[in-house]
Amino acid sequence: MSYVVLARKYRPRNFAEMVGQEHVVQALSNALTQQRLHHAYLFTGTRGVGKTTVSRILAKSLNCQGPDGQGGITASPCGVCAACTAIDSGRFVDYTELDAASNRGVEEVQALLEQAVYKPVQGRFKVFMIDEVHMLTNTAFNAMLKTLEEPPEYLKFVLATTDPQKVPVTVLSRCLQFNLRPMAPETVQSHLVRVLAAENVPAEPQALRLIARAARGSMRDALSLTDQAIAYGSGQLQEAAVRQMLGSVDRSYVFRLIDALAQGDGRAVVETSEALRLHGLSAASTLEEMSAVLQRMAVLQAVPQMAAAVDAQDPEAIETARLAALLPADETQLLYSLCLHGRAELGLAPDEYAALTMVLLRLLAFKPAGGAGGAAHAEKKTLTPPEAAARAPAAAVPMAPPAVQKLEQKEALARIPPAQAATNSGVFEALTQGVAETPADNASTEPAALPDVEQKTPLRQTDKAQAAPAVIAIPVRQMAEPVSSRLQPRVPTASAAVSEAVPTAAPSLASATSNATAAAPAPVVAGARAVAGERGEHGEGGEDGDVWHAAVQQLVASEAISALVRELALQAQLVARDGNHWHLRVEREALNQPTARERLRSALEAAGYASRISVEVGLVTDSPARRNAAAASARQRQAEEIVMGDPYVQTLQREFGAKIVPGSIRPD
């Protein structure tokens, strides 16, 4: 007698032998027990999960006659009566299986439906089983709709497909649908243990785990791989032989790679990649195995209680738990994403092992410096804590160098028409002179009269004999630009705006600017007020924020920083200063790179600011990027208010039904 493969020899004969499909078994068993039978069933699922098997068991349940020939419809077919044995052997005349993949035309379907008018010959029901039903043509589907909707009482339809999305909804609505799920590797492994015990084949547990994972939820594939492994191993299943047969990567390489990445050891990563090349192991399989391990690590990191339930008999599970405790959760997620996307890059590279090495080294490129708690923490310990610096007024930082203010003034004046540039220049000089002439004790005697943005922290006293004067910085870089000459007569004068922005606390400032700003356009001061509102919104920045914003704007304008360094400066917040040592904070770990920090430090030192910087990761409440965004939003709102308040525009809207296109108003 010829050998019968395991997938056919151990095909379930009844619902009790079904594995991994309890939800389908329970529904069909209860329906058969209660005699609540539908006329059409649709079984969906991937290959090898039991669609055809369930169909045959259902046909036996409907036609079983019992060992004594007196049985009826049952959820537990006897398997010994004429109907059961005939269906198992494939020669039951009232059970018809049609392969729609090769019989997909309307003629084949019509030939099948012609048999529906005849009553069963041997059994209780006729059962038409159409496999891969999604392969039928639209004409074939239409031909069977009427019979599928109202078949004779002795006829049952069973449809099976791996792609239910291609089945017309008119067919779906006429069927009772069951989705057979892919089986978990643990379920497949336990079934293989029972099968091999019945076959008297010795097998190592790790070998069965490899086969169960390689089956990818298909029991038929698992049994076929087991057949192949038995032949390859000369009647026994050993881990080394099964791994070599499958061509899968030994997970020891995967664990070695993840360990090296966690330690930041690039040399070990490259050496392991070369070892994979020398052994001829698949790069795609390596990334796939790494993704599986990293997914399990992420689960253990998110649910630490699961680490206590790790199987002590599974060395891979123990190693996975160890790596989960070693690698930070954010780096685990990053590495998982890189492995998934890296599989698509293998075909694009001239050498798949070079592509594998690049994917692995990419994590080291993005790996946060000091992630293991090294240099970054040592730098932060040398500084005063940010909270203490914020509470101590004497630790406030000095103002930005005069070169920054001059540069901002020139850039602001460059955007103003020549007719108004001289006037605005006089405004800025008068404001600066007025502030310089204001005694320091005036600010201390009447602090409540000044706006919040102008109540600066006292400067660091470099000379105790001479106190530094209080300074009110008016940032001109972010001021709104003047409107056209047609709109100027309807805008308030700058003197009124200045008096409104600084009411009574600085009389010398108002007197110094009253004559110089008589003809100055209001948008300049309005822009300063907009920035002041933005600072109020980010009140925690204080003078540190002003100095850092001015320094960053100078570096960006002079193109001293670019790319990632510029992004680091724009997104950072100056939280403390200790002489020439500035302490910054960013929210994103990816910006805190050693190369970017060194380039930013060099640019600051060349501009005359700090010679040393340190960067920490934390919550940022004030940054140049936020200030720039707030200033741009203020200019946009001001431009929209000017246009919407223009009488000419209102006349056009009122008399001609004109509409302003959303997004068409630009502050420039």
C-alpha positions as CSV (number, residue, x, y, z in Angstrom):
1,M,0.0,0.0,0.0
2,S,1.3,3.4,-0.9
3,Y,2.3,5.9,1.7
4,V,-0.4,8.5,2.8
5,V,1.0,11.9,3.7
6,L,0.4,13.2,7.2
7,A,-1.9,16.0,6.0
8,R,-4.3,13.4,4.5
9,K,-3.8,10.6,7.0
10,Y,-4.7,12.9,10.0
11,R,-7.4,14.9,8.4
12,P,-10.2,15.3,11.0
13,R,-13.1,13.0,10.5
14,N,-15.5,14.7,12.9
15,F,-15.9,18.0,14.8
16,A,-14.2,16.6,17.9
17,E,-10.9,16.2,16.0
18,M,-11.0,19.7,14.6
19,V,-8.1,21.9,15.9
20,G,-8.1,25.7,16.4
21,Q,-11.6,26.4,15.0
22,E,-13.7,26.1,18.1
23,H,-15.9,29.0,17.2
24,V,-17.0,27.3,13.9
25,V,-17.3,23.9,15.5
26,Q,-19.6,25.2,18.3
27,A,-21.9,27.1,15.9
28,L,-22.3,24.2,13.5
29,S,-22.7,21.6,16.4
30,N,-25.4,23.6,18.0
31,A,-27.2,24.2,14.7
32,L,-27.1,20.4,13.9
33,T,-28.3,19.5,17.4
34,Q,-31.2,22.0,17.3
35,Q,-32.0,21.2,13.6
36,R,-31.7,24.9,12.7
37,L,-30.0,24.3,9.4
38,H,-29.2,27.0,6.9
39,H,-29.4,26.2,3.2
40,A,-26.1,27.8,2.2
41,Y,-22.8,28.1,4.1
42,L,-19.7,30.1,3.2
43,F,-16.4,29.2,4.8
44,T,-13.5,31.7,4.4
45,G,-9.9,31.6,5.6
46,T,-6.3,31.1,4.4
47,R,-5.0,27.8,3.0
48,G,-4.8,24.8,5.2
49,V,-7.2,25.9,8.0
50,G,-9.9,23.3,7.4
51,K,-12.5,24.7,4.9
52,T,-12.8,21.5,2.9
53,T,-12.6,19.4,6.1
54,V,-15.5,21.2,7.7
55,S,-17.5,20.8,4.5
56,R,-17.0,17.1,4.5
57,I,-17.8,16.7,8.2
58,L,-21.0,18.8,7.7
59,A,-22.0,16.6,4.8
60,K,-21.5,13.5,7.0
61,S,-23.5,15.1,9.8
62,L,-26.4,15.7,7.5
63,N,-26.4,12.2,6.0
64,C,-25.1,10.0,8.8
65,Q,-27.3,6.9,9.3
66,G,-25.7,5.6,12.5
67,P,-24.0,2.2,13.1
68,D,-27.5,0.6,13.1
69,G,-28.8,2.4,10.1
70,Q,-31.4,4.2,12.2
71,G,-29.5,7.5,12.9
72,G,-30.5,11.0,11.9
73,I,-29.0,14.4,11.7
74,T,-26.2,14.6,14.3
75,A,-23.3,16.7,15.3
76,S,-21.2,13.6,15.9
77,P,-21.2,11.4,12.7
78,C,-20.5,7.8,13.4
79,G,-17.9,7.4,10.7
80,V,-18.8,3.7,10.1
81,C,-22.1,3.9,8.2
82,A,-22.3,3.7,4.4
83,A,-22.8,7.5,4.0
84,C,-19.8,8.4,6.3
85,T,-17.4,5.9,4.7
86,A,-18.5,6.9,1.2
87,I,-17.9,10.6,1.9
88,D,-14.5,10.0,3.5
89,S,-13.5,8.0,0.4
90,G,-14.9,10.6,-2.0
91,R,-17.5,8.4,-3.7
92,F,-20.7,9.5,-2.2
93,V,-23.0,10.3,-5.1
94,D,-25.0,13.0,-3.2
95,Y,-21.9,14.9,-2.2
96,T,-20.4,16.9,-5.1
97,E,-17.2,19.0,-4.9
98,L,-16.6,21.5,-7.7
99,D,-13.3,23.2,-8.1
100,A,-14.2,26.7,-9.2
101,A,-10.5,27.5,-10.0
102,S,-10.7,25.1,-13.1
103,N,-14.5,25.1,-13.6
104,R,-15.3,28.8,-13.4
105,G,-17.6,29.3,-16.4
106,V,-21.3,29.5,-16.6
107,E,-21.6,26.1,-18.4
108,E,-20.0,24.2,-15.5
109,V,-22.3,26.0,-13.0
110,Q,-25.4,25.3,-15.1
111,A,-24.4,21.6,-15.3
112,L,-24.1,21.5,-11.5
113,L,-27.5,23.2,-11.0
114,E,-29.2,20.8,-13.4
115,Q,-28.7,18.1,-10.8
116,A,-30.5,20.2,-8.2
117,V,-33.9,19.1,-9.5
118,Y,-33.3,15.5,-8.6
119,K,-33.7,14.2,-5.1
120,P,-30.9,12.5,-3.2
121,V,-30.1,8.9,-4.3
122,Q,-28.5,7.5,-1.2
123,G,-28.4,10.2,1.5
124,R,-30.8,12.5,3.2
125,F,-29.5,15.7,1.6
126,K,-27.7,16.7,-1.6
127,V,-24.6,18.8,-0.7
128,F,-22.9,20.9,-3.4
129,M,-19.5,22.1,-2.3
130,I,-17.9,24.8,-4.5
131,D,-14.2,25.4,-3.6
132,E,-12.4,28.6,-4.4
133,V,-15.8,30.1,-5.3
134,H,-14.3,33.6,-5.8
135,M,-12.8,32.3,-9.1
136,L,-16.3,32.0,-10.7
137,T,-17.1,34.5,-13.4
138,N,-19.8,37.1,-12.9
139,T,-22.1,35.3,-15.3
140,A,-21.6,32.1,-13.3
141,F,-22.5,33.9,-10.1
142,N,-25.6,35.3,-11.7
143,A,-26.6,31.9,-13.0
144,M,-26.6,30.4,-9.4
145,L,-28.2,33.3,-7.6
146,K,-31.8,32.1,-7.8
147,T,-31.1,28.5,-6.9
148,L,-28.8,29.7,-4.1
149,E,-31.5,31.9,-2.6
150,E,-34.4,29.3,-2.7
151,P,-33.0,25.8,-3.1
152,P,-35.1,22.7,-2.7
153,E,-35.4,21.5,0.9
154,Y,-33.1,18.5,0.3
155,L,-30.2,20.7,-1.2
156,K,-27.4,22.4,0.8
157,F,-24.8,24.7,-0.6
158,V,-21.3,24.9,0.9
159,L,-19.0,27.5,-0.5
160,A,-15.3,27.9,0.3
161,T,-12.9,30.7,-0.6
162,T,-9.6,32.2,0.5
163,D,-10.6,35.7,-0.8
164,P,-14.1,36.7,0.3
165,Q,-13.6,40.2,-1.0
166,K,-14.1,39.0,-4.5
167,V,-17.4,37.3,-3.8
168,P,-20.3,39.4,-4.9
169,V,-22.4,40.8,-2.1
170,T,-25.5,39.2,-3.7
171,V,-23.9,35.8,-2.9
172,L,-22.7,36.8,0.6
173,S,-26.2,37.9,1.6
174,R,-27.6,34.5,0.7
175,C,-25.0,32.5,2.8
176,L,-24.2,31.9,6.5
177,Q,-20.6,33.0,6.7
178,F,-17.9,31.5,8.9
179,N,-14.3,32.8,9.0
180,L,-11.8,30.1,9.8
181,R,-8.8,31.7,11.5
182,P,-5.1,31.0,11.1
183,M,-3.9,28.8,13.9
184,A,-1.5,30.0,16.5
185,P,2.0,28.4,16.5
186,E,1.4,26.9,19.9
187,T,-1.8,25.2,18.6
188,V,0.1,23.8,15.6
189,Q,2.9,22.6,17.8
190,S,0.7,20.8,20.2
191,H,-1.1,19.0,17.3
192,L,2.3,18.0,15.8
193,V,3.3,16.5,19.1
194,R,0.2,14.3,19.1
195,V,0.7,13.3,15.4
196,L,4.4,12.4,15.9
197,A,3.6,10.5,19.0
198,A,1.1,8.4,17.0
199,E,3.8,8.0,14.3
200,N,6.5,7.0,16.8
201,V,8.8,9.7,15.5
202,P,11.2,11.4,18.0
203,A,11.2,15.1,17.8
204,E,12.9,18.0,19.7
205,P,10.6,20.7,21.0
206,Q,12.6,23.5,19.4
207,A,12.4,21.7,16.0
208,L,8.6,21.6,16.3
209,R,8.6,25.3,17.2
210,L,10.5,26.1,14.0
211,I,8.0,24.1,11.9
212,A,5.0,25.7,13.7
213,R,6.3,29.2,13.0
214,A,7.2,28.3,9.4
215,A,3.6,27.0,8.8
216,R,2.2,30.6,9.3
217,G,-1.1,29.4,10.7
218,S,-1.7,26.6,8.2
219,M,-2.1,23.1,9.7
220,R,-1.7,21.5,6.3
221,D,1.6,23.3,5.7
222,A,2.8,22.3,9.1
223,L,2.1,18.6,8.4
224,S,3.7,18.8,5.0
225,L,6.8,20.4,6.5
226,T,6.8,17.6,9.1
227,D,6.8,15.0,6.4
228,Q,9.7,16.7,4.8
229,A,11.6,17.1,8.0
230,I,11.1,13.4,8.8
231,A,12.6,12.5,5.5
232,Y,15.5,15.0,5.9
233,G,16.3,13.8,9.4
234,S,16.1,10.1,8.6
235,G,13.1,9.4,10.8
236,Q,13.7,12.0,13.5
237,L,13.3,15.8,14.0
238,Q,16.3,17.6,15.3
239,E,16.6,21.4,15.6
240,A,19.8,21.8,13.6
241,A,18.5,19.6,10.7
242,V,15.1,21.4,10.7
243,R,16.7,24.8,10.7
244,Q,19.0,23.9,7.9
245,M,16.0,22.4,5.9
246,L,13.9,25.5,6.4
247,G,16.9,27.8,5.6
248,S,15.9,29.9,8.6
249,V,18.3,32.0,10.5
250,D,19.5,30.7,13.9
251,R,18.0,33.0,16.4
252,S,21.3,33.1,18.2
253,Y,22.4,35.5,15.4
254,V,19.3,37.6,15.9
255,F,19.9,37.8,19.7
256,R,23.5,38.7,19.1
257,L,22.5,41.5,16.7
258,I,19.9,43.0,19.1
259,D,22.4,42.8,22.0
260,A,25.0,44.6,20.0
261,L,22.6,47.2,18.9
262,A,21.5,47.7,22.5
263,Q,25.1,48.2,23.5
264,G,25.9,50.5,20.6
265,D,28.6,48.1,19.4
266,G,28.9,48.7,15.7
267,R,31.8,46.3,15.3
268,A,29.8,43.4,16.6
269,V,26.9,44.3,14.3
270,V,29.1,44.2,11.2
271,E,30.9,41.0,12.3
272,T,27.6,39.2,12.8
273,S,26.3,40.4,9.4
274,E,29.5,39.0,7.8
275,A,28.9,35.7,9.6
276,L,25.4,35.5,8.1
277,R,27.0,36.1,4.7
278,L,29.6,33.4,5.2
279,H,27.0,30.8,6.2
280,G,24.7,31.8,3.3
281,L,21.7,32.6,5.6
282,S,19.0,34.8,4.1
283,A,19.0,38.5,4.9
284,A,15.3,38.7,4.5
285,S,14.9,35.8,7.0
286,T,17.2,37.6,9.4
287,L,15.0,40.8,9.3
288,E,11.9,38.7,9.6
289,E,13.2,36.8,12.7
290,M,14.4,40.1,14.2
291,S,10.9,41.6,13.7
292,A,9.3,38.6,15.5
293,V,11.8,38.9,18.4
294,L,11.3,42.7,18.7
295,Q,7.6,42.3,18.7
296,R,7.8,39.9,21.6
297,M,10.2,42.3,23.4
298,A,7.7,45.2,22.9
299,V,5.0,43.1,24.5
300,L,7.1,42.2,27.5
301,Q,8.1,45.9,27.9
302,A,4.5,47.1,27.7
303,V,3.2,44.3,30.0
304,P,6.1,43.5,32.4
305,Q,3.9,40.9,34.2
306,M,4.2,38.6,31.2
307,A,7.9,38.2,31.8
308,A,7.1,36.2,34.9
309,A,5.1,33.7,32.8
310,V,8.0,33.0,30.4
311,D,8.4,29.3,29.7
312,A,11.5,28.2,31.4
313,Q,11.9,25.3,28.9
314,D,12.2,27.7,26.0
315,P,15.6,29.3,25.9
316,E,14.6,31.8,23.2
317,A,11.8,33.1,25.5
318,I,14.3,33.6,28.3
319,E,16.7,35.5,26.0
320,T,13.9,37.6,24.6
321,A,13.0,38.6,28.2
322,R,16.6,39.6,28.9
323,L,16.8,41.8,25.8
324,A,13.5,43.4,26.6
325,A,14.9,44.6,29.9
326,L,18.2,45.7,28.2
327,L,16.8,47.7,25.2
328,P,14.7,50.9,25.9
329,A,11.1,50.7,24.7
330,D,11.5,53.6,22.2
331,E,14.6,52.0,20.6
332,T,12.7,48.7,20.4
333,Q,9.9,50.4,18.4
334,L,12.4,52.2,16.2
335,L,14.3,49.0,15.4
336,Y,11.1,47.1,14.7
337,S,10.1,49.8,12.2
338,L,13.5,49.7,10.6
339,C,13.4,46.0,10.2
340,L,9.9,46.1,8.6
341,H,10.9,48.8,6.1
342,G,14.3,47.3,5.6
343,R,12.9,44.2,4.0
344,A,11.6,46.3,1.1
345,E,15.1,47.7,0.5
346,L,16.8,44.3,0.1
347,G,15.8,44.0,-3.5
348,L,16.9,47.5,-4.3
349,A,20.5,47.1,-3.1
350,P,23.1,45.4,-5.3
351,D,24.0,43.1,-2.3
352,E,21.3,42.0,0.1
353,Y,23.9,41.6,2.9
354,A,25.1,45.1,2.4
355,A,21.5,46.2,2.6
356,L,21.1,44.2,5.8
357,T,24.2,45.9,7.3
358,M,22.9,49.3,6.4
359,V,19.5,48.6,8.0
360,L,21.2,47.5,11.2
361,L,23.6,50.4,11.2
362,R,20.8,52.8,10.7
363,L,19.7,52.3,14.3
364,L,23.1,53.2,15.5
365,A,22.9,56.4,13.4
366,F,19.6,57.3,15.1
367,K,20.5,55.9,18.5
368,P,20.4,58.6,21.1
369,A,23.8,59.5,22.5
370,G,24.1,58.5,26.1
371,G,21.1,56.3,25.9
372,A,22.7,53.9,28.4
373,G,23.1,56.7,30.9
374,G,26.6,57.9,30.1
375,A,27.8,61.3,29.1
376,A,24.5,63.0,28.8
377,H,23.7,62.5,32.5
378,A,27.2,63.5,33.5
379,E,26.8,66.8,31.7
380,K,23.5,67.6,33.4
381,K,25.0,67.0,36.9
382,T,27.5,69.9,36.5
383,L,24.8,72.5,36.1
384,T,22.3,74.1,38.5
385,P,18.9,72.4,38.2
386,P,16.5,74.2,35.9
387,E,14.0,74.6,38.7
388,A,16.6,76.4,40.9
389,A,17.7,78.6,38.1
390,A,14.1,79.6,37.4
391,R,13.5,80.5,41.1
392,A,16.7,82.5,41.6
393,P,16.4,86.0,40.0
394,A,20.2,86.6,40.5
395,A,20.9,83.7,38.1
396,A,19.2,85.4,35.1
397,V,21.1,85.6,31.9
398,P,22.5,88.7,30.3
399,M,21.1,90.2,27.2
400,A,22.1,89.2,23.7
401,P,25.1,91.0,22.2
402,P,24.4,94.3,20.5
403,A,25.2,92.8,17.2
404,V,22.1,90.7,17.3
405,Q,19.9,93.7,18.0
406,K,21.5,95.7,15.1
407,L,21.1,92.7,12.8
408,E,17.4,92.4,13.7
409,Q,16.9,96.1,13.3
410,K,18.5,96.1,9.9
411,E,16.4,93.2,8.7
412,A,13.2,94.8,10.0
413,L,14.0,98.1,8.3
414,A,14.9,96.3,5.0
415,R,11.2,95.2,4.7
416,I,9.9,98.7,5.2
417,P,9.5,101.2,2.3
418,P,12.3,103.8,2.0
419,A,9.8,106.6,2.8
420,Q,9.2,105.1,6.2
421,A,12.6,103.6,7.0
422,A,14.1,106.7,8.4
423,T,11.1,107.4,10.6
424,N,11.1,103.8,11.9
425,S,14.9,104.0,12.6
426,G,14.2,107.1,14.7
427,V,11.6,105.1,16.6
428,F,14.0,102.3,17.4
429,E,16.8,104.7,18.5
430,A,14.4,106.7,20.7
431,L,13.1,103.5,22.3
432,T,16.6,102.3,23.0
433,Q,17.8,105.6,24.4
434,G,14.6,106.0,26.5
435,V,15.2,102.6,28.0
436,A,18.8,103.2,28.7
437,E,18.0,106.5,30.5
438,T,15.4,104.8,32.7
439,P,17.0,104.2,36.2
440,A,17.0,100.7,37.5
441,D,15.2,101.7,40.7
442,N,12.1,102.9,38.6
443,A,11.5,99.3,37.5
444,S,11.7,98.1,41.1
445,T,9.4,100.8,42.5
446,E,6.6,100.4,40.1
447,P,6.8,96.8,38.7
448,A,3.0,96.4,38.4
449,A,2.7,99.2,35.8
450,L,4.8,97.4,33.2
451,P,3.5,94.6,31.0
452,D,4.5,91.1,31.9
453,V,6.8,90.9,28.9
454,E,8.8,93.9,30.0
455,Q,9.3,92.9,33.7
456,K,12.8,91.4,33.1
457,T,14.8,89.5,35.7
458,P,17.7,91.5,37.0
459,L,21.0,90.9,35.1
460,R,23.9,89.0,36.6
461,Q,26.0,91.5,38.5
462,T,29.6,91.2,37.1
463,D,30.6,94.3,39.2
464,K,29.0,94.7,42.6
465,A,29.9,98.4,42.8
466,Q,27.8,99.2,39.7
467,A,24.3,97.8,39.1
468,A,23.2,97.0,35.6
469,P,20.4,99.1,34.3
470,A,17.0,97.5,33.6
471,V,16.5,97.0,29.8
472,I,13.3,96.6,27.9
473,A,14.0,94.7,24.7
474,I,11.6,95.4,21.8
475,P,12.2,92.6,19.3
476,V,12.0,94.2,15.8
477,R,12.7,91.0,13.8
478,Q,9.1,89.7,14.1
479,M,7.3,93.0,13.7
480,A,4.5,93.2,11.2
481,E,5.3,94.9,8.0
482,P,3.6,98.1,7.0
483,V,0.5,98.1,4.9
484,S,0.0,100.0,1.7
485,S,-0.4,103.7,1.5
486,R,-4.1,103.3,0.8
487,L,-4.7,101.7,4.2
488,Q,-2.3,103.9,6.2
489,P,-4.7,106.8,7.0
490,R,-7.1,104.4,8.7
491,V,-4.3,102.9,11.0
492,P,-3.7,104.6,14.4
493,T,-0.4,106.5,14.9
494,A,2.6,104.9,16.5
495,S,2.6,107.3,19.4
496,A,-0.8,106.1,20.5
497,A,0.3,102.5,20.1
498,V,3.4,103.1,22.2
499,S,1.4,104.8,24.9
500,E,-1.1,101.9,24.9
501,A,1.7,99.3,25.1
502,V,3.7,101.1,27.9
503,P,1.1,103.1,29.9
504,T,2.6,104.8,32.9
505,A,5.6,102.9,34.2
506,A,8.2,104.5,31.9
507,P,7.4,108.2,31.4
508,S,10.9,108.9,30.1
509,L,10.3,106.3,27.4
510,A,7.1,108.0,26.3
511,S,8.6,111.5,26.3
512,A,11.6,110.3,24.4
513,T,9.6,108.8,21.6
514,S,6.7,111.2,21.4
515,N,8.3,113.4,18.8
516,A,10.3,110.8,16.9
517,T,7.3,108.5,16.3
518,A,4.7,111.1,15.3
519,A,4.7,109.8,11.7
520,A,5.7,106.2,12.3
521,P,3.3,103.6,10.9
522,A,1.4,101.6,13.5
523,P,2.1,98.1,12.2
524,V,5.6,98.3,13.6
525,V,4.5,98.7,17.2
526,A,1.6,96.4,16.6
527,G,4.0,93.7,15.6
528,A,5.9,94.3,18.9
529,R,2.6,93.9,20.7
530,A,1.9,90.7,18.9
531,V,5.3,89.3,19.9
532,A,4.6,90.4,23.5
533,G,1.3,88.5,23.4
534,E,3.2,85.5,22.2
535,R,5.7,85.7,25.0
536,G,2.8,86.0,27.4
537,E,1.6,82.7,26.0
538,H,5.0,81.2,26.6
539,G,5.7,82.9,29.9
540,E,8.2,80.4,31.2
541,G,10.8,81.5,28.7
542,G,11.6,84.8,30.3
543,E,14.9,86.6,29.5
544,D,16.6,83.3,28.8
545,G,14.1,82.8,26.0
546,D,14.7,86.3,24.6
547,V,18.5,85.8,24.6
548,W,18.3,82.3,23.0
549,H,15.8,83.5,20.4
550,A,18.0,86.4,19.4
551,A,21.1,84.1,19.2
552,V,19.3,81.5,17.1
553,Q,17.9,84.1,14.7
554,Q,21.4,85.6,14.3
555,L,22.9,82.1,13.5
556,V,20.1,81.3,11.1
557,A,20.3,84.6,9.3
558,S,24.1,84.4,8.9
559,E,23.7,80.7,7.7
560,A,26.1,79.6,10.4
561,I,23.9,76.6,11.1
562,S,21.8,74.5,8.8
563,A,19.9,71.2,8.4
564,L,19.8,69.2,11.7
565,V,21.8,71.7,13.6
566,R,19.4,74.5,12.7
567,E,16.4,72.3,13.7
568,L,18.1,71.5,17.0
569,A,18.6,75.2,17.7
570,L,15.0,76.2,16.7
571,Q,13.4,73.4,18.7
572,A,15.5,73.9,21.9
573,Q,14.8,75.9,25.0
574,L,17.5,77.7,27.0
575,V,16.8,76.6,30.6
576,A,20.0,77.6,32.4
577,R,23.4,79.4,32.0
578,D,26.5,78.9,34.0
579,G,29.0,81.4,32.7
580,N,29.9,80.2,29.2
581,H,28.0,77.0,29.7
582,W,24.5,77.0,28.3
583,H,22.0,74.2,29.2
584,L,19.4,73.5,26.5
585,R,16.4,71.2,26.4
586,V,14.6,69.5,23.5
587,E,11.6,67.3,23.3
588,R,12.7,64.9,20.6
589,E,15.5,62.4,21.3
590,A,16.5,62.3,17.6
591,L,17.6,65.9,17.6
592,N,20.1,65.3,20.5
593,Q,22.9,64.0,18.4
594,P,26.6,64.4,19.3
595,T,27.5,65.9,15.8
596,A,24.7,68.4,15.9
597,R,25.5,69.5,19.5
598,E,29.2,70.0,18.6
599,R,28.3,72.1,15.5
600,L,25.8,74.2,17.4
601,R,28.4,74.8,20.1
602,S,31.0,75.9,17.5
603,A,28.6,78.3,15.9
604,L,27.6,79.8,19.3
605,E,31.2,80.2,20.3
606,A,32.1,81.8,17.0
607,A,29.2,84.3,17.5
608,G,30.5,85.2,20.9
609,Y,27.9,83.4,23.0
610,A,28.7,80.1,24.8
611,S,31.8,77.9,24.6
612,R,30.1,74.9,26.1
613,I,26.6,73.5,25.8
614,S,24.7,70.5,27.1
615,V,21.4,69.2,25.9
616,E,18.8,67.2,27.8
617,V,15.5,65.7,26.7
618,G,12.3,67.0,28.3
619,L,9.3,69.2,28.1
620,V,9.9,72.4,26.1
621,T,7.7,75.4,26.9
622,D,9.5,78.1,24.9
623,S,11.6,77.8,21.8
624,P,12.5,80.0,18.8
625,A,10.4,77.8,16.5
626,R,7.3,78.4,18.8
627,R,8.0,82.1,18.9
628,N,8.4,82.3,15.1
629,A,5.1,80.4,14.6
630,A,3.3,82.7,17.0
631,A,4.7,85.8,15.3
632,A,3.7,84.6,11.9
633,S,0.2,83.8,13.2
634,A,-0.1,87.3,14.7
635,R,0.9,88.9,11.4
636,Q,-1.6,86.8,9.5
637,R,-4.4,87.8,11.9
638,Q,-3.4,91.4,11.6
639,A,-3.4,91.3,7.8
640,E,-6.8,89.6,7.8
641,E,-8.2,92.2,10.2
642,I,-6.9,95.1,8.1
643,V,-8.4,93.7,4.9
644,M,-11.7,92.8,6.5
645,G,-12.0,96.2,8.1
646,D,-11.2,98.1,4.9
647,P,-14.3,100.2,3.8
648,Y,-13.6,99.6,0.2
649,V,-13.6,95.8,0.7
650,Q,-16.8,96.1,2.8
651,T,-18.4,98.1,0.0
652,L,-17.5,95.4,-2.6
653,Q,-18.9,92.7,-0.3
654,R,-22.1,94.6,0.4
655,E,-23.0,95.9,-3.0
656,F,-21.5,93.3,-5.4
657,G,-21.5,90.2,-3.2
658,A,-17.8,89.9,-3.4
659,K,-16.1,87.2,-1.3
660,I,-12.6,86.9,0.0
661,V,-11.0,83.6,-1.0
662,P,-9.9,81.7,2.2
663,G,-6.2,81.6,2.4
664,S,-5.6,84.3,-0.2
665,I,-4.6,87.0,2.4
666,R,-0.9,87.1,3.0
667,P,0.9,89.3,5.5
668,D,3.7,90.1,3.1
